[in-house]
Amino acid sequence: MERKIRAQALLLLMAFVLMLSGCNFSSSGSDNSEGAKADGGEGEASQVLNISATADIPTLDSTKAHDGVAFTVLNNVNEGLYRQDENHQPIEALVTDHTENEDQTVHTFTLRDSKWSNGEPVTAQDFEYAWKRVMKDASPYNFMFVTASIKNAEAIMNGEADADELGVKAIDEKTLEVTLESANPLLESLLTFPTFLPQNQKFVEEQGDQYALEAENILFNGPFTLTDWTHEQGWNYAKNEDYWDAESVKLDKINAFVVKDPTTGVNLYETNKVDRIDLSSESVDQYKDDPNFDTILEPSMIFLRFNHTHPVLGNKNIRQAINMAIDKESLTDVILKDGSTALNGVVPKGFFQSPEGEDYRDLNGDFNTGSIEDAQKLWETGLKEAGVSDLTVSINISDSDDHKKVAEYLQAQLEDNLPGFKLEIKAVPFAQRLEIEKAIEYDLSLSSWGPDYSDPMTYLDMWVEGGSANRMKYHNPKLDELVAQARVETDLSKRFEMLLDIEKILLEEDAAIVPLYQDGTSILMRDKIKGLIVHPTGASHTYKWASIEE
């Protein structure tokens, strides 16, 4: 899943003032958590949480969303069969009963009474419709249905079956039957993912191509609703009083503000306008001794994609040279300084263990490491093989300060260390960067990926031919075959070996991408915020159990 690198774009003072007014920042209004009191009585903390967001929401259509910003919003305004608890484990959400047949391939889910924000009941048909719509529209996350082993999902993706043949069926309004190709122990965990959310068919079809592009064009059935969404500025959540578990929701309101400039974010925090912010590397030294400072190492990777159809970048020696020419440790320790760590693999360190308890990263080690001299030898060989003497390419990045900072560092490293290399930086809004990637209209692209579920496969099956996350025309039949085998392998130790081998094909055999670093986040969060859950996989945040305690 795309996880946005913390945004930083220098804003003029006037833009800052306009943003504050446009997003309802106020020194005296109820949106300000400082000084406002709850209805419960004098002295009680206002149950209003003010947070910063790194980018606008591209879409809230759960069948089309493919980024961390949208996933977090969907996780808090909608409800599926399961959701993640405070320990990141699946718990029943709209499910009251789950049974399975003897070979665990037919699962029957009984739904609780719940309703959409327009008053209509949430039904099993809503799940069948939404899931089939994912497959029918070739949505970015349709591969999740293959990962979940849902019957005919892979055949549908390959054009060998119709979307209506997906193994999901509404038996009646309260009963959903899901048929799998084979038993899958990850099923309940996967069902917490936003792509498996339900949708109300009548409402979706009434909205047409405007569905989920504005707050009024989407229905809610989760802990919160969206009361406002001002593009590129922010959005507001309100407690959903009709939510089936409304008594567990303590917050009355959440104000999310798009803050692309870290200086702006710090100012908002210092003036009590927001309660939680991500810090830039420039601010880490200033706040590292603050009691509200914390560093979070995340299971997400930042990496370079290559357009494998490019006449020069399609050369493996060129790709290896680019990888080796970058000092990743200096990037994380000197430039970013936010807890990020250099990464020389696809699967990050510290989150995924073998059945025998060994870390995936430790078992597979580092790929494509070497000296500048090694990089230059590969570079010279690659240029000769490509029939050129130099190379000028561009890099597609988001228009955030961190993306720009990383791109400028890469530009300096590659131009200094690889003779004849020129790198042009093309910064565009986050959503546009994703569209450029999907169209493969780039040379290099600075990308991020976070896990959708707790298994190394979430980083490995994105490289299969034609996969929606591939986005670079990369293809190795051996990798595709090994992914297919690992999906049905029930011997966990044997399967883990397959997962190790997939990464070896991607990086050792093909040098298909350049892993740069494992993301880290330095934050300031007021200690009055309790119960705000940060998930390492799937949607990043859950606000359902959060509260404000003065």
N, C-alpha and C positions, 0 to 999 in steps of 0.2 A: 504494500500500500504506500502511495506517495505520502511522505511526511514532510511538511514544509520546513526548510531551514529558517531559523529565526530571522524575520524580516527587519531590514534597516535601510531606509531611504531618507536622505536629508530632506526635511520639509522646511519651507519658509514659515515665518511666524504667522502670517495671515492664514496659511493652510491649517496650521495648528489650531488657531482660534476658530476657524470655520468647522473643523472636525469636532471640537468640543461642543459647539452649539448644535451642530447637526446630529450628534449622538446623544443629546440630552445631558451632557455634563453640566452640573450645576453646583454652585456653592451652597445652595439652600434647599433645593428640591428634594423629593423623596428618593430620587435615584442615587443620591449621595449617601453611601453607607455610613459616613462619619456624621454622627449627631442625630440621624433619623432613628425613631423609636418604633418598635412594633406595636400593633394594636393591643397586644396583651397587657400593656400597662407601662407606667413610667419606669425608666431605667432598664427595660428589657432591650436586648440587641435587635436592631433591625435585621430581618432575614432577607437582606439584599446583598447579593454578591456581585462585585464589579471585577471583570477579568479582561485581559487583553487577548486578542486573536492575531495570528500572524498573517492572515490573508482573508479576503472575502470568500464566501461560499460559492463555488462554481455552479452547483445545482443541489437541490435536496430531493431529487428523484432517486430513490434507493436502488433502482435498477441501472442507473447511469453513474452514480457517484463513485469516485475512485481516488479520493484524497482524504487526508487526515482531518482537515477542517470540516468537511461535510459529514464524515463518519461520526465525529464527536457530536455534532448537532443532531444528527439522526438518532444517535444512541440515547439522547436525552428528551427528544420530542416524540419518539415512536417506541413501540414495544413489539418484540417478536415472540417466538416460542420460548426462548431462553435469553438471559442476559448475564453478564459477568458480575460476580459479587466482589467484596472487598479483597478477597484472595485470588481474584481473577479466574475463578472457577465458574462453570455454568450452573445457574440456578433457574428453577422454573419461573417463567414470566407469565405468558398467556396460557401455559400448559398446567392442567390440574392432574393429568394422568398420562403416562407414557408406557405403552406395552410393546412387545416385539415378539415375532415368531421364533421358532426354535433355532433357526440358523441366523437369526438377527439381521435378516434382509428386509423384513416388512415391519415398519414401525407405525404405530397408531397413536396419535396425539389427541387428547380431549382438551378442548379450549374452555377457559373460564368465561364468565360474563364480562364483557368490556365493550366500550363503544368509542367511535370516532368523534372528533370534535364537532361534527355536524349532527350528532345524535344517533347515527346509524350504528347497529351492532357490528363488531369485528367478527368475521366469520371465517370458517375454513376455506370458503371460496375466495376470500381475499388473499390467502396464502397461495392457493393454486394459481390464481390469476397473476399475482406478482412474480412468482417463480417462473412460470411459463413465459411471462413477458421478458424476463432476463434473457432467456434462451432465444426467444423469438427475435429480439432486437440486437442480438449479438453484443450484449452489454460488456463493459470492460471487465467485470468480475464474474462472467459466466463460468470461468474455469473453477470457481469455488464449488460449483455443483459437481464437477468431475472429482475434485478433491474430496467431497463428501460422499462419493461413490453413488450418487443418485442415478437410478436406472435411466439409460439412454442419453445422459448428459453429453458424454463424449461423442456418441454417434450424431447427436444434434449439432455439436460444434463442428464436426467433420462433414456436415451436409448429408449424412446418411440416414437421418431420421428427422421428423417434423417436431417442432417445439411442443406441440400438443401431446407428444408421446413421452414427455418427461415423467419420471416416476413419482408424481405427486397427484393426489386425488382427494377432493372434498367428498366424503361419504355423506355427510349432512352438514348443517350449519356449525355444529360443534365438534365434528370429527374429521381429522386430517390423516390420510394414509400416505406414507412415504415409503417407496420401494427402492432398495439399493441393489447395485450390481453384486456387492459382496459386503460382509460385515465390516463395519468401520468404527473402531473405538473412539475416534475423534468426533463423531457425529454431533453430540450435544455441544461440544466446544465450538464447532464450526457454525452451528445454528445461532450463536450469539452475534454473528457478524451481520452488519447492516444490509448486505445484499439479500439476506433471507427474511427481511421485513415484509409484512403484508401491505397491500394497496387496495383501495376501494375502486373497483373497476368503473362504476358509473361516474364517480367524481373525476378520475383520471381522464376518461374519454371526453367528459364535458370540458375539461380544461385544454385538451389538445396539446399543441406544442408549447403552451405556456405553463404546463403543469410543473409545479415545484420550483418555478423561477422567482416567485414572490411569496411573501408570507401568507397572503390570502389565497394562493393557488395550491395549497397543500393541506391535507388533513393530519390531525395529530391524535395519537392514542397512548402517548407515553406520560412520563412524570410531569413534563412541561409542554407548553405551547409556545409558538412564536407569536408575539404581539406586534412586532415591527421588524423590518429588515431593510436597512438603508445601504444600498450597495457601496462597497469600498469604504464604508464608515463603521457599520456594526449592526447588531441585532439585539433584540430583547426577548428573554424567556419569561414566562409567567407560570406559576404553579397551575397544573391542570386539576381543577377541583373534581372533574369527572373521571380521573384516572382510577383504576380499580384498587390501587394501593396508595391512594392519596394521603392516608394518615402517616405513611412513612416519609413523606416529602416535607422537609422543614423549611426550605427556602421559598419565599414568596415571589422572588424576582431575581433574575440574573441579567446583568447588562454586559454584553460582549462588545468590545471596541476594537476595530481593526487598527493596529498600531504598527506601522512599518519602520518607524524611527525609534531606536532604543533610547535616544535622549528624550524623546517625547514620552516614552514609556516610563522612564525614571522620574520625570517631572510629574506625571500622573500619579505615580506611586507616592512620591514625596508629599504631594498635596492631597493625599487620601481620596483620589478620584478612582483609582483601581487598587485591588487588593492582592493581585498576583501578576507578576511580569516575568518575562524572560530577559536576562541581561546579555548585553553585548560583551565582547572580550574587553573593550575599553573600560567597562564598568565593574568587571570582576574584581580587580585589585582594590577598587574603592569600597566594595561592599562585602568582601570575603570574610570579614570579621563581624558582620552584622548578624545578630541572633536569628534573623528571618532569612538568612542566605542558605541555600542548599544547592548541591550539584547532583544531577541525576544522570547516570550512564544508561543510555537507551539501547534497545536491541535493534536499532535501525542503522543502515549504512548509507553513506554518501559516496557516489561513484560517478565515473564518466561512461557514458554510452558512446559507442562508435556507430556511425552509419556504415554497415558492412557492405553496402553497394558502392561506397566511395572508391575510386580507382587506386588510391594510395592507402587510405585507412583500412581498406580490405585486406591489407598485407599483415600477416601475423607479426613479423619482425618489427614493423613500424609500431604496432600496438604494444608490443613488449618494450620497445625503446621508450615510448611515451610513459609507460608505467614506471620503469626504472629511473627515469630522469627526474622524477618528482620526490622531493624530500618530504615525506608525509609526517614525520615526527615534528619537523619545524612548523609545518602547517597547523598541527593541533596544539603544540606546546608554546609556540611563539605568536602565531597569528590569531588563532581562535581562543585559546586559554579558557575554555568553558567546560572542561572535563571530557572533551572528545579525545579519542585515542586512535592512532594510526591503525589501518586495517589492510591486510594483504590477503583477504579471502572474502567470500560472499556472505557466509554465515558469521555473525558477530560472536564475540567471546562472552561467556558467562551466563548464557541463557538456555542452552540446549545440550543435554547430556545423553550419552549412549546408555543402553540398558545396564551396562556395567558401571555407570556413574562417571564416565570420562567426558570432559568437555569436547564438543565438536571441533572447536578451533584448535585446541591442543592436539587432537588426533590428526588433523589434516595439515597443520602447520601453515607456513607462509608461501605464497606463490609470487613469481616474477619479481623477486628482489635481486638487487645487484648494484654494482658501482656505476658511477657516471661513465666510466670507461666502457663498461659492459653495455650500457645504454647506447653509447655512441657507435660501437661496433655493430650492434643490431640496426641502428638507424642507417648507417652507411649501406649495410647489406639490403635493407628494405628499400631504400631509395633506388639502388641499382636494379633490384627486382621489379620495381614499379616503373623504371625507365625515366626517372626524374632526378633533378639535382637539388631541388628544394621543395618546400611544401607550405602553402598558405591555406589555412582553414579557419572556420569560425566556430565559436562555442555558444550554444543556446543556453541562457540562464534566466532565472527569475529576477525581477527588478528589485531585489532586496539587497540590503547592504552586505549581509553575510555572503550571499551568492556573488556579489561583485567583488568582495574581498578575496574569496576563494579563487574566483576566475582570474583576478589580477595576479595573485600569487602563482597560479598555474601558468599564466602567460609569461611571467618573468622566469620561472623555472625552465620551461620548455624552450623559450627563445635563447636563454643563456646556455643551456646544456646540450641542445641539439642544433648544430650548425645548419642554417637555412630554413629553420622552422619559424613561421609567423602565425600568431594566433589573434584573431579578431573577436572581440566580445560583443555579443548581441543580447542585450537585456530587454525582456518583455514581461508583462504581468504574469503572475503565477499560472492562471488558467490558460493563457495563451501559450506558455511554455509547454504545458501538457498537450495542447492541440498540435503544436509543431512536432512534438515527439511522436504522437500517434500517427501523424501524416508522414513521418520520417523525412522531414524537410530540413535537415540539419547535417552538419559534419560531426561535431561533438556536442553532447548535451550533458549538463551538470544535473544529476538526478538524485533522488533519495528514495529509499524503500524501507518500510517498516513491516514487521510481521503481521499477518492477518490472523494467525493462530499459532499455538505453541508447538511448533515442529519445524525442523530445518527445511522441509519441503516448501514452506512458504517463500523461501528465497531461491529455490532451485527449479521449481516447475514453471517459473515465469519466463524461462528461456526456451521453451518448446516452440517449434515452428508454428507461426500463426497465432500464438498466444497473445492476448490483449496487452499483457505487460511486457512483451518482447521489445517492441517498438524500435527495432534496429535491423530487421531483416537478417538476423542471425539464425543459422540452422546447422545442427549436427545430428544426423539420424541416430547416432549412438546415444546421445543425450536423451533424445525423445524416447527411445526404446527403454532406456534405464529408468526414466521417470515413470513410464507405463508399468514396468515391472514392480517398482517400489510401491506404487499405489495399491497393488493387490497382494503384496508380500505380507504374510501374517507372522513370520518368524522375525521378531523385533531386532535381534542382533544382526541377522542377515540383511534386513531392510536398512539398518543404520550403515552398514558397509556400502550398500548401494548409494545412500545419500552422500557418503564421502566421495565415492567415485564420480558422481554427477558433478560435483564441484571441481574435481580434477580435470574432467573433460572441458568444462567451461573455461577454466583459468590456466591449467598446465598445458593442455593440448591446444587450446584455441586462443588464449589470452583475449577473450571476447570483450571484456570490459576492464576498466581500471578502478578497483576498489580504492577509495581514498581514506575514509575514516569512519569509525563507529561514533555515532552522534552522542554528544553530551549536552546537557542543558543546565545552565546556571540560572537559578530563579531567586526572586524575593517573594515570599508569601507570608502574609500576616498570620500570627499564631492564633488569632481569633477564628480562623477558618478551620473547621473540624469536618472530618469525614469526606473530604474531596478525594476521590479515588483516581489515581493515575495508573492506567493499564499498560503493560509492556506489549500487548498484542491487541489487534482489533481497534475499536474506537479508543481514543487516547484517554478520555475523561468521562467519569460518571458523576453527576451532580445529585442523583436521587437521594442519597443519604447525607449530603453535605448540610452544614448549618453554620451560623455565626454565633460565637459565644464571646461576649465582652469580658 
